Amino acid sequence: MNILIITTEIGLDGGGMALACKRVVDILKKEHNVKVLSSIENPIYTVRGGINKSTENGIRMEYKLKQDSLAYKNVDVIIAFGGRFNGYYSAMLAENLCKRFILVLRGSDINIVKWSVDDNWYLRESIIRASKIVCLSNEMIRNVIRLCPIANGKTIIIPNEYDVDVVKFNFHNLSSTINIGTAASHLNEKKGVGNLIIMLKKFKEISKAEIYLNLVGEIDDDLLENYQNEVRAYNIEKNVRFLGYQLRESLREIMKDWDFYIQASVCEGHPNAIGESLQCGTGFISSKTGFIAETLQEQFKEFFFENFDPEVMANNLKALCCMPNLAERYQEAIGILKNNCAKEKIVREWLGLMSYSKSPQRDLDIENIVCVGLHDVMGNIHDSITTPINVFRNFVEYVAGKGYGICSMQNYLTKGKEDRKKWIVCTFDDGYKSLTRDALEILKKQRFTATVFICTGLIGKDNSWNNKDATLREHLDVNDIYLLAKEGWEIASHGVLHKNLLKLNDAEIEYELFESKQTLNQLVGNCNTYAYPYGAYNKFIRHCVEKYYEYAFTVDQGGTSMVVDKHQLKRYSITEIYKMLNQ
């Protein structure tokens, strides 16, 4: 397979992302052809007069996109290593080439991105287009889904590799001298340096031990000056060492002289530095963020700060220094990390992720979806939204007799291309209670299922909202929904209150789409399918729906392919399907 990895950094002596990217490239090269591309724009000449900076950048990136589309047209998979604009550019290139797109997030690019309007937009668009999203922790996954609920079901955790033999720890002199440190290619407040300096001051107030804080990494001049001023103000100049940027091998030698590596970051994905410190026989204490905290904090509470208060951090560090059998505890932690992050396991997961090689175009290149669109099944009523029980029963039995099946959209998507030709998707809009009395039993007899589109704000209520319907109908209640889900039906969204989205403002549209999805996710799990109330939509509405749902149905008559548009799927009437089956 030809794999293209797009990243802003790669190498053994860069930051955590650069190192992780290098490791992944080395893994994939064992079985595939791998090329690495930077998302940083290629320079081209533009006339500077009469053109604003934004337009100029747009021209440059469009040039790069077209050049890269020609250069890498033979790739099978595109992987974005890192989010923000890097992820967005990768998604655009994958879309241009109609190739499978995998988004690999590293930590800050999702945990902090929610506070940046531009980065937020780039990431959301990347997530929508990704077939898989690789994260490092559950915290990252929660942030991904919070930003873009459609990502639910597309995320996977693949941690950084950790493979080391038993190492020797030595904590003999902690009562008299404590040597601690933190490191990054670029040190800043994300790493909690300010808090660490104050923590050092607080520690000296509660302990007689001499303590030294080593800060390894490049620090911007203005920030460095602020740190140095703070150190002088606290009278701890001799206790804080600014060691600047260090190559990775040099850093490992420096770490060997430390008692503890200190990770005070506000957020992390899976900090490589903690693993490297353990390989050097150096203990660690960390804030409760990222994969290592999620893996170890329940069993090793002493290794994690209770919160970010410098005084609390100082007390936590003091308590750690006084613990007996400290070396044995770290050896136990290493064993758990090895089980979860063994190199051979990480290799299997990455190679397994590549085993599905189909491009989106080929994967969705199926025959037209045949879908029947209904509302309610009850009695002998036959009107615009009601199908009589005997009509529906006869239809189901006729379909089964012809050797075809009826299923939900969710179930349809699990079937192979050839198998799909023998199945008809059945959908019910609005979610009326009579479905559990009549339609359910008729379909269940043939082992068939259906999709029902629920208005979450009408659950357990009646249809008095619909002044065009002369029949009083009850909507499904929560127990009804549980029953249908248990019987294999797909519970999908029809908004909150069956509002015409064309008549709502932006905030109201977001509420209808997000709140209904969130409610159904909580009730029955992943909700990825939507039906437009009244069939009302336009290009803007379709784009809004796309952010939250993978598939959307209109009320338009006909069949359609998901290749054409997964968010403008059409439906047939029972009469039209009879005609098709009689041909």
Beta strands, then each sheet from edge to edge (+ up, - down):
strand 1: 2-7
strand 2: 33-38
strand 3: 77-81
strand 4: 100-104
strand 5: 132-135
strand 6: 155-157
strand 7: 177-186
strand 8: 210-218
strand 9: 240-244
strand 10: 260-263
strand 11: 283-286
strand 12: 371-374
strand 13: 376-377
strand 14: 386-387
strand 15: 405-407
strand 16: 423-430
strand 17: 451-454
strand 18: 490-493
strand 19: 529-531
strand 20: 551-557
strand 21: 569-571
sheet 1: 2+ 1+ 3+ 4+ 5+ 6+
sheet 2: 9+ 8+ 7+ 10+ 11+
sheet 3: 12+ 16+ 15+
sheet 4: 12+ 16+ 17+ 18+
sheet 5: 13+ 14+
sheet 6: 19+ 20+ 21+
end
